Amino acid sequence: MWNEPSAGIAVAAADAANATGGAPRLPQPAVVATVEPGSIGEELGFQPGDKLLSINGQRPRDLIDLQFLVGEEELVLEVEDPDGTLHTVELEKDLDEGLGLGFTEALFDGLKQCNNACPFCFIDQQPPGKRRSLYLKDDDYRLSFLYGSYLTLTNLSEADWRRIETQRLSPLYVSVHATEPELRSRLLVNPRAGLLLEQLQWFQQRDLQIHAQVVVCPGLNDGPALERTLRDLAGFAGGDWPAVLSAAVVPVGLTRFRPPGDGLVPVDRACARRVIAQVEPLQARFQAELGSRFAWLSDEWYLMAGYPLPPRDNYEDLPQEGNGVGSIRAFLEAMDAATTRLPAALDQPRRVSWVVGLLVAEALRPAVERLNAVAGLEVLLHGLPSPYWGQDQVVTGLLTGSDLLQGLAGRDLGAELLLPAVMLRQGEPVFLDDQRLEDLTSQLPVPIRLVQGADDIVAACLGFLDEAA
Ligand code: SF4
């Protein structure tokens, strides 16, 4: 699956040996990015740019190590100033007290990349020549633990397995795709992929947990294979401490950049309806057996099928919201809440536009109609396809700068364009096609306002953010 490491958790790719489970790279120093006001770090005089070399004589490999090493009452820190001066700092603190430092990277010894060759890999379906982080095949169990990115478990060394056990790195998020060994090996093009069921037993025996995902490729792992996969996973979901906490079922994303003749078939309306008709009865069965629906269909299935999204209650505690399961339903609910008590009229007439992916536009219309019932307010909703990826039915987060320029050309944008920040790389004003936000700003005839979340969108529509400014 695709997890572009965000700016701020930017990581250097490990060397080839590390990516295949060999000897890891020597950890680099942890570079301080932020110092929390009032923290021990501030008291000690830490500044952004300082390098933390070791804690009690040990070099942390990543933020997880760092957290473990800092959990002592007495610390000896080895620190290097930006000018190269070395310091040794000794301190005493409460056991659970942190240093209040943020770091430029999450991994100090490099990213473990995947050793698979899935034909449906989204990373391989991009055009060449974009920013390097777009091509990093993150398959790193530490990022899975820290940020919920998915991994396949095919590149773990003995030392990695030991570390998962001793540091209790749980839950992890595992791309399963299929449980039948031969089929999973074929999908990931890796014989090690066939070990998944043994690996799940390993988690179960140690009271460690995972969330699973299945990317459905029509004709490859749908139908009976999908049924078997979900039943096998549910076999690890019983008891007080289930090894598999949930399974998300998501449609494969195919772009126009994939090689010809790859045999992959895009999900269409008929396929979406078939998968829903297959998984919903399984959900009912799991509910009866496990007390949870357990297997979750991402919102895209319902939007592609042309069905209404299930009610919010169906999603229980949204165990796979980050994977698009219930996220649009939760957003619609937040929009409902944010638009229940709107003013009857605005003091000043206002016309703004709001751009979203074509796939979600229809579901947002009722909320937009409620906003447009406010006298003096007109919100123009623009649902756009993605010529860049070659996808008509696209979610908002995949729209690129060129999609926006092409799709919005000649459209009525009102006085301002509301642009969901989810289209940009976290922490950086850049789109998935490397187009920068400032380029878009200079080419569109109206100012752009970044918006995030329902309350922010409604406040921006009403012009309340201007009043507050
Ligand atoms: S090749 Fe497979 S496992 Fe590796 S990043 Fe791509 S989809 Fe994920």
Boltz pocket constraint, residues with backbone or C-beta under 6 A from the ligand:
constraints:
  - pocket:
      binder: B
      contacts: [[A, 1], [A, 2], [A, 114], [A, 115], [A, 116], [A, 117], [A, 118], [A, 120], [A, 121], [A, 122], [A, 123], [A, 137], [A, 138], [A, 139], [A, 152], [A, 188]]
      max_distance: 6.0
